[in-house]
Amino acid sequence: MGYMKYLQQVLLKDYSRADEATRAKAAENLIDACSIACAALAVQPVPTLELAIMPIQAGMVLGIGHIYGHDISRERAMEIVTEIAGAVGISIVARQTLVTISKFLAPIVAGLISAPYVFGVTRGMGKAAIYYFQHTDLDMTQIKNIFNRAKQEAETHFDPRKVEEAAQEQQQELEQDAVTRMEQLRLLRDKGLISAEEYEAKRKEILAGL
């Protein structure tokens, strides 16, 4: 199951009476789905696609918050991702910029190198988020320890097969989205709502995103 479908299931479920084991399992499954999705974006040879990593991590934090009784906004989830990243010494902007530049220079190699790292960072972020929502008096040293331990374990047990499967699913979704957008674009042209030049420029833009 893709991370988006699982996240939707999590957000629609009521965990107010759930026991600790149920919450922990739901959080673990969500972290796993989001970690694989983020790593799959890193594998994709398309530059700038990895810019969607932080929104996925924010969605993960949003879901974890819901599981543990904290219904927050997506904006707040983004703030928490940034806060945790700062606590553990990760520059999100620098990380994404590095991956993007690497893809321009050597897309295949960049994906192979960055995928385990992105997978580990996302799992570390998820584990730290659980602690974040379980404690009112936050110990940033503890958050850093939880993050580093989870990241190291994740990179050690990284499974490239799962990530490759997720990457293929993402590519299929991109292609299907492109087909839908092309059909809509063609309809606009046929109805005279856009010019032939506008149609051609937008068509090339859609194809360039594949």
C-alpha positions in Angstrom: 0.0 0.0 0.0 1.3 3.5 -0.9 2.1 5.9 1.8 -0.8 8.3 0.8 -3.5 5.6 1.1 -2.1 4.5 4.5 -1.8 8.1 5.7 -5.5 8.7 4.8 -6.5 5.5 6.6 -4.6 6.7 9.7 -6.1 10.1 9.7 -9.7 8.7 9.4 -9.3 6.3 12.2 -10.1 7.1 15.8 -7.2 6.2 18.1 -8.7 7.8 21.3 -9.3 4.4 22.8 -6.4 2.5 21.2 -3.9 0.8 23.5 -0.2 1.5 23.3 0.5 -1.6 21.1 -2.1 -0.5 18.6 -0.7 3.0 18.4 2.9 1.7 18.1 2.0 -0.6 15.3 0.1 2.0 13.3 3.0 4.5 13.8 5.6 1.9 12.7 3.6 1.0 9.6 3.2 4.7 8.6 6.9 5.4 9.2 7.8 2.4 7.1 5.5 3.4 4.2 6.8 7.0 4.2 10.5 6.0 4.5 10.1 3.7 1.4 8.3 6.5 -0.5 11.0 9.1 0.3 13.8 6.7 -0.7 11.9 5.9 -3.9 11.9 9.6 -4.8 15.6 9.7 -4.2 16.0 6.7 -6.6 14.0 8.4 -9.4 16.5 9.9 -12.0 14.3 13.0 -12.4 16.0 16.1 -10.8 13.9 18.1 -8.3 11.5 15.2 -7.7 13.1 14.7 -4.3 11.7 18.1 -3.2 8.6 16.2 -2.3 10.5 14.4 0.4 9.9 17.0 3.1 6.1 17.1 2.4 6.0 13.3 2.8 7.9 13.5 6.1 5.5 16.2 7.2 2.5 14.0 6.3 4.1 11.2 8.4 4.5 13.6 11.4 0.9 14.7 10.9 -0.3 11.0 11.0 1.9 10.2 14.0 0.5 13.2 15.8 -3.1 11.9 15.1 -2.2 8.4 16.4 -0.9 9.8 19.6 -3.8 12.2 20.2 -2.4 15.5 18.7 -4.4 16.7 15.7 -2.2 19.4 14.2 -2.1 21.3 10.9 0.1 20.4 8.0 1.9 23.7 8.6 2.6 22.7 12.2 3.8 19.3 11.0 6.3 21.0 8.6 7.5 23.1 11.6 8.1 20.0 13.7 10.0 18.3 10.8 12.2 21.4 10.7 12.5 21.5 14.5 13.6 17.8 14.7 16.0 18.3 11.8 17.6 21.3 13.6 17.9 19.2 16.8 19.7 16.4 15.1 21.9 18.7 12.9 20.4 18.1 9.5 20.0 21.0 7.0 17.0 20.0 5.0 17.6 22.6 2.3 21.3 21.6 1.9 20.3 17.9 1.8 17.7 18.4 -1.0 20.0 20.7 -3.0 22.8 18.2 -2.8 20.6 15.4 -4.1 19.2 17.5 -6.9 22.7 18.6 -8.1 23.9 15.0 -7.9 21.0 13.9 -10.1 22.0 16.4 -12.8 25.6 15.1 -12.7 25.0 11.3 -12.3 21.3 10.4 -11.8 21.7 6.6 -11.3 24.7 6.9 -9.0 23.0 9.7 -7.0 19.9 7.5 -6.4 21.9 4.5 -5.3 23.9 6.6 -2.8 21.2 8.8 -1.4 18.3 6.3 -1.1 19.6 4.5 2.0 20.4 7.9 3.6 17.0 9.3 2.8 15.4 6.1 4.1 17.3 6.3 7.3 16.6 10.0 7.9 12.9 9.5 7.4 12.7 6.6 9.8 14.8 8.6 12.3 12.4 11.5 11.8 9.4 9.2 12.5 10.8 7.7 15.6 11.8 11.1 17.0 8.3 12.3 16.2 6.8 9.6 18.4 8.9 10.7 21.3 8.0 14.3 20.4 4.2 13.7 20.8 4.6 11.5 23.9 6.4 14.0 26.0 5.5 17.6 27.0 9.0 18.3 28.4 11.2 17.6 25.4 14.8 16.5 25.8 16.5 17.5 22.5 19.5 15.2 23.4 17.1 12.3 23.7 15.5 13.2 20.4 18.9 13.3 18.7 19.8 9.9 20.3 16.5 8.3 19.1 17.0 9.8 15.6 20.6 8.6 15.2 19.8 5.1 16.5 16.8 4.7 14.2 18.7 6.1 11.2 21.6 3.8 11.7 19.4 0.7 12.1 17.4 1.7 9.1 20.4 2.1 6.8 21.8 -1.3 8.0 18.5 -3.1 7.1 17.8 -1.0 4.0 16.0 -3.2 1.4 16.5 -1.8 -2.1 13.9 -4.2 -3.6 11.0 -2.5 -1.7 12.3 0.9 -2.7 12.6 -0.1 -6.3 9.0 -1.4 -6.3 7.8 1.9 -4.8 9.8 3.8 -7.4 8.1 1.8 -10.2 4.7 2.6 -8.7 5.6 6.3 -8.5 6.7 6.3 -12.1 3.4 4.6 -13.1 1.5 7.3 -11.2 3.5 10.0 -12.9 2.8 8.6 -16.3 -0.9 8.2 -15.6 -1.1 11.8 -14.3 0.7 12.9 -17.5 -1.8 11.0 -19.7 -4.7 12.8 -17.8 -3.1 16.2 -18.1 -2.4 15.6 -21.9 -6.0 14.7 -22.4 -7.2 17.8 -20.6 -4.7 20.0 -22.6 -5.9 18.5 -25.9 -9.5 19.3 -24.9 -8.6 22.9 -24.2 -6.9 23.2 -27.6 -9.8 21.6 -29.4 -12.2 24.0 -27.8 -10.1 26.9 -28.8 -9.3 27.9 -25.2 -5.6 27.8 -25.8 -3.5 28.4 -28.9 -1.5 25.8 -30.8 1.7 27.4 -29.5 0.5 27.3 -25.9 -0.6 23.6 -26.4 2.8 22.6 -27.7 4.7 24.4 -25.0 2.6 22.8 -22.2 2.8 19.4 -23.9 6.6 19.6 -23.9 6.6 20.6 -20.2 4.5 17.6 -19.3 6.7 15.2 -21.2 9.8 16.7 -19.6 8.5 15.8 -16.2 8.4 12.1 -17.0 
